[in-house]
Every structure is written in structure tokens, then in C-alpha cells.
Amino acid sequence: MKNNMITIRFAQPKDEATWCELWDGYCRFYQTQLAEEITQQTWQRILSPNSSLFCRMILVKNKPVGFALYVLHEGSWVTKPICYLEDLFVTPEHRGKGLGKALLDDLFTLSKQSDWSRIYWFTQKNNPARALYDQYATTDDFVRYQKNL
């Protein structure tokens, strides 16, 4: 896809309805349902200047077709911020056109400009996007434990 057709920028208040549609598609991809209050609180945190949650939107011909949600946090082994890429999504009809790669490139550019120490993310073993992710980073031997509270 031609770069002059693609724009990546931070989410803006005017993106709410479109972001909610994209978020719904993301949740369907992971076969999960979230309460509306979680979706609304997530959107409010994205817009809040006091939040550590950020959203980059990717637009094709000025229409949002995907996003990257990430959290900046401190760490005990580094002095610079750490970026956790929590969610990355591109609509099914726009996959395979380099938009996921563009979102990752954008995040890595931001990391250099902002002097972050590292970026990390998780995905499911069978996620087809792993072919893309493998171009950026390697997996490690850590096992994730999770207990919902």
C-alpha cells in the first residue's frame, strides 16, 4: 500500500465511534466479550493526559482501520520507560498489506524518539501475526502466569 495513503497518529476524541468498532473487532478476534464499561473506561484512559495507556491509530485514505494500544511503565532493571504493546489490530480486509508492520515501525520510531528501554508484547501461539512479530523480536523462555482477580 502506498505510504501517501497511510497516516498514523494518536487517537483523538473524534475517533471514539470508529475506535469502538475496531475494538469490537479485536475482541471478536480473541473470542472475548468485555463489559461496555470496560470499553468506555479504556477509551477515556486513552484520551486522558494523566494515563499511561496510549493509542496510535492507522488510517487509510483518512479512515481508521487499525490501532496499537500500549502502556508505558517503570521497571526495576532499567532507568528508562518500558513499553508494553498490549493490543495491535488491523481490520481483516486490510491485513496482509503492511499495516501491522507500519504500526510496529511507528512504535519503534516513537521508542527511539522517546528514549524507552524496550518494547515487549504477548500473543497467542497460533496468531498468524507471529510471522510479522518474528521479524522484530525473539521469544524468550519465560512462562506467563495469570490470575484474574
Contact map, one row per residue, 1 for C-alpha under 8 A:
11101100000000000000000000000000000000000000000000000000000000000000000000000000000000000000000011000000000000000000000000000000000000000000000000000
11111100000000000000000000000000000000000000000000000000000000000000000000000000000000000000000000000000000000000000000000000000000000000000000000000
11111110000000000000000000000000000000000000000000000000000000000000000000000000000000000000000000000000000000000000000000000000000000000000000000000
01111110000000000000000000000000000000000000000000000000000000000000000000000000000000000000000000000000000000000000000000000000000000000000000000000
11111110000000000000000000000000000000000000000000000000001111000000000000000000000000000000000000000000000000000000000000000000000000000000000000000
11111111000000000000000000000000000000000000000000000000011111000000000000000000000000000000000000000000000000000000000000000000000000000000000000000
00111111100000000000000000000000000000000000000000000000011111000000000000000000000000000000000000000000000000000000000000000000000000000000000000000
00000111110000000000000000000000000000000000000000000001111000000000000000000000000000000000000000000010010000000000000000000000000000000000000000000
00000011111000000000000000000000000000000000000000000001110000000000000000000000000000000000000000000000000000000000000000000000000000000000000000000
00000001111100000000000000000000000000000000000000000111100000000000000000000000000000000000000000000000000000000000000000000000000000000000000000000
00000000111110100000000000000000000000000000011000000011100000000000000000000000000000000000000000000000000000000000000000000000000000000000000000000
00000000011111110000000000000000000000000000001000000000000000000000000000000000000000000000000000000000000000000000000000000000000000000000000000000
00000000001111110000000000000000000000000000001000000000000000000000000000000000000000000000000000000000000000000000000000000000000000000000000000000
00000000000111111000000000000000000000000000000000000000000000000000000000000000000000000000000000000000000000000000000000000000000000000000000000000
00000000001111111110000000000000000000000000000000000000000000010000000000000000000000000000000000000000000000000000000000000000000000000000000000000
00000000000111111111000000000000000000000010000000000000000000000000000000000000000000000000000000000000000000000000000000000000000000000000000000000
00000000000001111111100000000000000000000000000000000000000000000000000000000000000000000000000000000000000000000000000000000000000000000000000000000
00000000000000111111110000000000000000000000000000000000000000010000000000000000000000000000000000000000000000000000000000000000000000000000000000000
00000000000000111111111000000000000000000000000000000000000000010000000000000000000000000000000000000000000000000000000000000000000000000000000000000
00000000000000011111111100000000000000100000000000000000000000000000000000000000000000000000000000000000000000000000000000000000000000000000000000000
00000000000000001111111110000000000000000000000000000000000000000000000000000000000000000000000000000000000000000000000000000000000000000000000000000
00000000000000000111111111000000000000000000000000000000000000001110000000000000000000001110000000000000000000000000000000000000000000000000000000000
00000000000000000011111111100000000000000000000000000000000000000000000000000000000000000000000000000000000000000000000000000000000000000000000000000
00000000000000000001111111110000000000000000000000000000000000000000000000000000000000000000000000000000000000000000000000000000000000000000000000000
00000000000000000000111111111000000000000000000000000000000000000000000000000000000000000010000000000000000000000000000000000000000000000000000000000
00000000000000000000011111111100000000000000000000000000000000000000000000000000000000001000000000000000000000000000000000000000000000000000000000000
00000000000000000000001111111111110000000000000000000000000000000000000000000000000000000000000000000000000000000000000000000000000000000000000000000
00000000000000000000000111111111100000000000000000000000000000000000000000000000000000000000000000000000000000000000000000000000000000000000000000000
00000000000000000000000011111111000000000000000000000000000000000000000000000000000000000000000000000000000000000000000000000000000000000000000000000
00000000000000000000000001111111000000000000000000000000000000000000000000000000000000000000000000000000000000000000000000000000000000000000000000000
00000000000000000000000000111111100000000000000000000000000000000000000000000000000000000000000000000000000000000000000000000000000000000000000000000
00000000000000000000000000111111110000000000000000000000000000000000000000000000000000000000000000000000000000000000000000000000000000000000000000000
00000000000000000000000000110011111000000000000000000000000000000000000000000000000000000000000000000000000000000000000000000000000000000000000000000
00000000000000000000000000100001111101100000000000000000000000000000000000000000000000000000000000000000000000000000000000000000000000000000000000000
00000000000000000000000000000000111111100000000000000000000000000000000000000000000000000000000000000000000000000000000000000000000000000000000000000
00000000000000000000000000000000011111110000000000000000000000000000000000000000000000000000000000000000000000000000000000000000000000000000000000000
00000000000000000000000000000000001111111000000000000000000000000000000000000000000000000000000000000000000000000000000000000000000000000000000000000
00000000000000000000000000000000011111111100000000000000000000000000000000000000000000000000000000000000000000000000000000000000000000000000000000000
00000000000000000001000000000000011111111110000000000000000000000000000000000000000000000000000000000000000000000000000000000000000000000000000000000
00000000000000000000000000000000000111111111000000000000000000000000000000000000000000000000000000000000000000000000000000000000000000000000000000000
00000000000000000000000000000000000011111111100000000000000000000000000000000000000000000000000000000000000000000000000000000000000000000000000000000
00000000000000000000000000000000000001111111110000000000000000000000000000000000000000000000000000000000000000000000000000000000000000000000000000000
00000000000000010000000000000000000000111111111000000000000000000000000000000000000000000000000000000000000000000000000000000000000000000000000000000
00000000000000000000000000000000000000011111111100000000000000000000000000000000000000000000000000000000000000000000000000000000000000000000000000000
00000000000000000000000000000000000000001111111100111100000000000000000000000000000000000000000000000000000000000000000000000000000000000000000000000
00000000001000000000000000000000000000000111111100101110000000000000000000000000000000000000000000000000000000000000000000000000000000000000000000000
00000000001110000000000000000000000000000011111110100100000000000000000000000000000000000000000000000000000000000000000000000000000000000000000000000
00000000000000000000000000000000000000000001111111100000000000000000000000000000000000000000000000000000000000000000000000000000000000000000000000000
00000000000000000000000000000000000000000000001111100000000000000000000000000000000000000000000000000000000000000000000000000000000000000000000000000
00000000000000000000000000000000000000000000000111110000000000000000000000000000000000000000000000000000000000000000000000000000000000000000000000000
00000000000000000000000000000000000000000000111111111100000000000000000000000000000000000000000000000000000000000000000000000000000000000000000000000
00000000000000000000000000000000000000000000100001111100000000000000001110000000000000000000000000000000000000000000000000000000000000000000000000000
00000000000000000000000000000000000000000000110000111110000000000000111100000000000000000000000000000000000000000000000000000000000000000000000000000
00000000010000000000000000000000000000000000111000111111000000000000111000000000000000000000000000000000000000000000000000000000000000000000000000000
00000000011000000000000000000000000000000000010000001111100000000011110000000000000000000000000000000000000000000000000000000000000000000000000000000
00000001111000000000000000000000000000000000000000000111110000000011100000000000000000000000000000000010000000000000000000000000000000000000000000000
00000001111000000000000000000000000000000000000000000011111000011111000000000000000000000000000000000000000000000000000000000000000000000000000000000
00000111100000000000000000000000000000000000000000000001111100011110000000000000000000000000000000100010000000000000000000000000000000000000000000000
00001111000000000000000000000000000000000000000000000000111111111100000000000000000000000000000000000000000000000000000000000000000000000000000000000
00001110000000000000000000000000000000000000000000000000011111111000000000000000000000000000000000000000000000000000000000000000000000000000000000000
00001110000000000000000000000000000000000000000000000000001111100000000000000000000000000000000000000000000000000000000000000000000000000000000000000
00001110000000000000000000000000000000000000000000000000001111110000000000000000000000000000000000000000000000000000000000000000000000000000000000000
00000000000000000000000000000000000000000000000000000000001111111000000000000000000000000000000000000000000000000000000000000000000000000000000000000
00000000000000100110000000000000000000000000000000000000111101111100000000000000000000000000000000000000000000000000000000000000000000000000000000000
00000000000000000000010000000000000000000000000000000000111100111110000000000000000000000110010000000000000000000000000000000000000000000000000000000
00000000000000000000010000000000000000000000000000000000111000011111000000000000000000011110000000000000000000000000000000000000000000000000000000000
00000000000000000000010000000000000000000000000000000011110000001111100000000000000000111100000000000010000000000000000000000000000000000000000000000
00000000000000000000000000000000000000000000000000000011100000000111110000000000000011111000000000000010000000000000000000000000000000000000000000000
00000000000000000000000000000000000000000000000000001111000000000011111000000000000011110000000000000000000000000000000000000000000000000000000000000
00000000000000000000000000000000000000000000000000001110000000000001111100000000001111100000000000000000000000000000000000000000000000000000000000000
00000000000000000000000000000000000000000000000000011100000000000000111110000000001111000000000000000000000000000000000000000000000000000000000000000
00000000000000000000000000000000000000000000000000011000000000000000011111000000111100000000000000000000000000000000000000000000000000000000000000000
00000000000000000000000000000000000000000000000000010000000000000000001111100000111100000000000000000000000000000000000000000000000000000000000000000
00000000000000000000000000000000000000000000000000000000000000000000000111110111110000000000000000000000000000000000000000000000000000000000000000000
00000000000000000000000000000000000000000000000000000000000000000000000011111111110000000000000000000000000000000000000000000000000000000000000000000
00000000000000000000000000000000000000000000000000000000000000000000000001111110000000000000000000000000000000000000000000000000000000000000000000000
00000000000000000000000000000000000000000000000000000000000000000000000000111110000000000000000000000000000000000000000000000000000000000000000000000
00000000000000000000000000000000000000000000000000000000000000000000000001111111100000000000000000000000000000000000100000000000000000000000000000000
00000000000000000000000000000000000000000000000000000000000000000000000001111111100000000000000000000000000000000000100000000000000000000000000000000
00000000000000000000000000000000000000000000000000000000000000000000000001100111110000000000000000000000000000000011100000000000000000000000000000000
00000000000000000000000000000000000000000000000000000000000000000000000111100111111000000000000000000000000000000011110000000000000000000000000000000
00000000000000000000000000000000000000000000000000000000000000000000000111100001111100000000000000000000000000000001111000000000000000000000000000000
00000000000000000000000000000000000000000000000000000000000000000000011110000000111110000000000000000000000000000001111100000000000000000000000000000
00000000000000000000000000000000000000000000000000000000000000000000011110000000011111000000000000000000000000000000001110000000000000000000000000000
00000000000000000000000000000000000000000000000000000000000000000001111000000000001111110000000000000000000000000000001111000000000000000000000000000
00000000000000000000000000000000000000000000000000000000000000000001111000000000000111110000000000000000000000000000000011000000000000000000000000000
00000000000000000000000000000000000000000000000000000000000000000011110000000000000011111000000000000000000000000000000000000000000000000000000000000
00000000000000000000000000000000000000000000000000000000000000000111100000000000000011111100000000010000000000000000000000000000000000000000000000000
00000000000000000000010001000000000000000000000000000000000000000111000000000000000000111110000000010000000000000000000000000000000000000000000000000
00000000000000000000010000000000000000000000000000000000000000001110000000000000000000011111011000110000000000000000000000000000000000000000000000000
00000000000000000000010010000000000000000000000000000000000000001100000000000000000000001111111000000000000000000000000000000000000000000000000000000
00000000000000000000000000000000000000000000000000000000000000000000000000000000000000000111111000000000000000000000000000000000000000000000000000000
00000000000000000000000000000000000000000000000000000000000000000000000000000000000000000011111000000000000000000000000000000000000000000000000000000
00000000000000000000000000000000000000000000000000000000000000001000000000000000000000000111111110100000000000000000000000000000000000000000000000000
00000000000000000000000000000000000000000000000000000000000000000000000000000000000000000111111111110000000000000000000000000000000000000000000000000
00000000000000000000000000000000000000000000000000000000000000000000000000000000000000000000011111100000000000000000000000000000000000000000000000000
10000000000000000000000000000000000000000000000000000000000000000000000000000000000000000000011111100000000000000000000000000000000000000000000000000
10000000000000000000000000000000000000000000000000000000000000000000000000000000000000000000001111111100000000000000000000000000000000000000000000000
00000000000000000000000000000000000000000000000000000000010000000000000000000000000000000100011111111110000000000000000000000000000000000000000000000
00000000000000000000000000000000000000000000000000000000000000000000000000000000000000011100001001111111000000000000000000000000000100000000000000000
00000000000000000000000000000000000000000000000000000000000000000000000000000000000000000000000001111111100000000000000000000000000100000000000000000
00000000000000000000000000000000000000000000000000000000000000000000000000000000000000000000000001111111110000000000000000000000000000000000000000000
00000001000000000000000000000000000000000000000000000001010000000011000000000000000000000000000000111111111000000000000000000000000000000000000000000
00000000000000000000000000000000000000000000000000000000000000000000000000000000000000000000000000011111111100000000000000000000000000000000000000000
00000000000000000000000000000000000000000000000000000000000000000000000000000000000000000000000000001111111110000000000000000000000000000000000000000
00000001000000000000000000000000000000000000000000000000000000000000000000000000000000000000000000000111111111000000000000000000000000000000000000000
00000000000000000000000000000000000000000000000000000000000000000000000000000000000000000000000000000011111111100000000000000000000000000000000000000
00000000000000000000000000000000000000000000000000000000000000000000000000000000000000000000000000000001111111110000001000000000000000000000000000000
00000000000000000000000000000000000000000000000000000000000000000000000000000000000000000000000000000000111111111000000000000000000000000000000000000
00000000000000000000000000000000000000000000000000000000000000000000000000000000000000000000000000000000011111111100000000000000000000000000000000000
00000000000000000000000000000000000000000000000000000000000000000000000000000000000000000000000000000000001111111111111000000000000000000000000000000
00000000000000000000000000000000000000000000000000000000000000000000000000000000000000000000000000000000000111111111000000000000000000000000000000000
00000000000000000000000000000000000000000000000000000000000000000000000000000000000000000000000000000000000011111110000000000000000000000000000000000
00000000000000000000000000000000000000000000000000000000000000000000000000000000000000000000000000000000000001111111000000000000000000000000000000000
00000000000000000000000000000000000000000000000000000000000000000000000000000001100000000000000000000000000000111111100000000000000000000000000000000
00000000000000000000000000000000000000000000000000000000000000000000000000000001111000000000000000000000000000110111111000000000000000000000000000000
00000000000000000000000000000000000000000000000000000000000000000000000000000111111000000000000000000000000000100011111000000000000000000000000000000
00000000000000000000000000000000000000000000000000000000000000000000000000000000111000000000000000000000000000100001111100000000000000000000000000000
00000000000000000000000000000000000000000000000000000000000000000000000000000000011110000000000000000000000100100001111110000000000000000000000000000
00000000000000000000000000000000000000000000000000000000000000000000000000000000001110000000000000000000000000000000011111000000000000000000000000000
00000000000000000000000000000000000000000000000000000000000000000000000000000000000111000000000000000000000000000000001111100000000000000000000000000
00000000000000000000000000000000000000000000000000000000000000000000000000000000000011000000000000000000000000000000000111110000000000000000000000000
00000000000000000000000000000000000000000000000000000000000000000000000000000000000000000000000000000000000000000000000011111010010000000000000000000
00000000000000000000000000000000000000000000000000000000000000000000000000000000000000000000000000000000000000000000000001111110000000000000000000000
00000000000000000000000000000000000000000000000000000000000000000000000000000000000000000000000000000000000000000000000000111110010000000000000000000
00000000000000000000000000000000000000000000000000000000000000000000000000000000000000000000000000000000000000000000000000011111010000000000000000000
00000000000000000000000000000000000000000000000000000000000000000000000000000000000000000000000000000000000000000000000000111111110000000000000000000
00000000000000000000000000000000000000000000000000000000000000000000000000000000000000000000000000000000000000000000000000000111111000000000000000000
00000000000000000000000000000000000000000000000000000000000000000000000000000000000000000000000000000000000000000000000000000011111110000000000000000
00000000000000000000000000000000000000000000000000000000000000000000000000000000000000000000000000000000000000000000000000101111111111000000000000000
00000000000000000000000000000000000000000000000000000000000000000000000000000000000000000000000000000000000000000000000000000001111111100000000000000
00000000000000000000000000000000000000000000000000000000000000000000000000000000000000000000000000011000000000000000000000000000111111110000000000000
00000000000000000000000000000000000000000000000000000000000000000000000000000000000000000000000000000000000000000000000000000000111111111000000000000
00000000000000000000000000000000000000000000000000000000000000000000000000000000000000000000000000000000000000000000000000000000011111111100000000000
00000000000000000000000000000000000000000000000000000000000000000000000000000000000000000000000000000000000000000000000000000000001111111000000000000
00000000000000000000000000000000000000000000000000000000000000000000000000000000000000000000000000000000000000000000000000000000000111111100000000000
00000000000000000000000000000000000000000000000000000000000000000000000000000000000000000000000000000000000000000000000000000000000011111110000000000
00000000000000000000000000000000000000000000000000000000000000000000000000000000000000000000000000000000000000000000000000000000000001011111000000000
00000000000000000000000000000000000000000000000000000000000000000000000000000000000000000000000000000000000000000000000000000000000000001111100000000
00000000000000000000000000000000000000000000000000000000000000000000000000000000000000000000000000000000000000000000000000000000000000000111110000000
00000000000000000000000000000000000000000000000000000000000000000000000000000000000000000000000000000000000000000000000000000000000000000011111000000
00000000000000000000000000000000000000000000000000000000000000000000000000000000000000000000000000000000000000000000000000000000000000000001111100000
00000000000000000000000000000000000000000000000000000000000000000000000000000000000000000000000000000000000000000000000000000000000000000000111110000
00000000000000000000000000000000000000000000000000000000000000000000000000000000000000000000000000000000000000000000000000000000000000000000011111000
00000000000000000000000000000000000000000000000000000000000000000000000000000000000000000000000000000000000000000000000000000000000000000000001111100
00000000000000000000000000000000000000000000000000000000000000000000000000000000000000000000000000000000000000000000000000000000000000000000000111110
00000000000000000000000000000000000000000000000000000000000000000000000000000000000000000000000000000000000000000000000000000000000000000000000011111
00000000000000000000000000000000000000000000000000000000000000000000000000000000000000000000000000000000000000000000000000000000000000000000000001111
00000000000000000000000000000000000000000000000000000000000000000000000000000000000000000000000000000000000000000000000000000000000000000000000000111
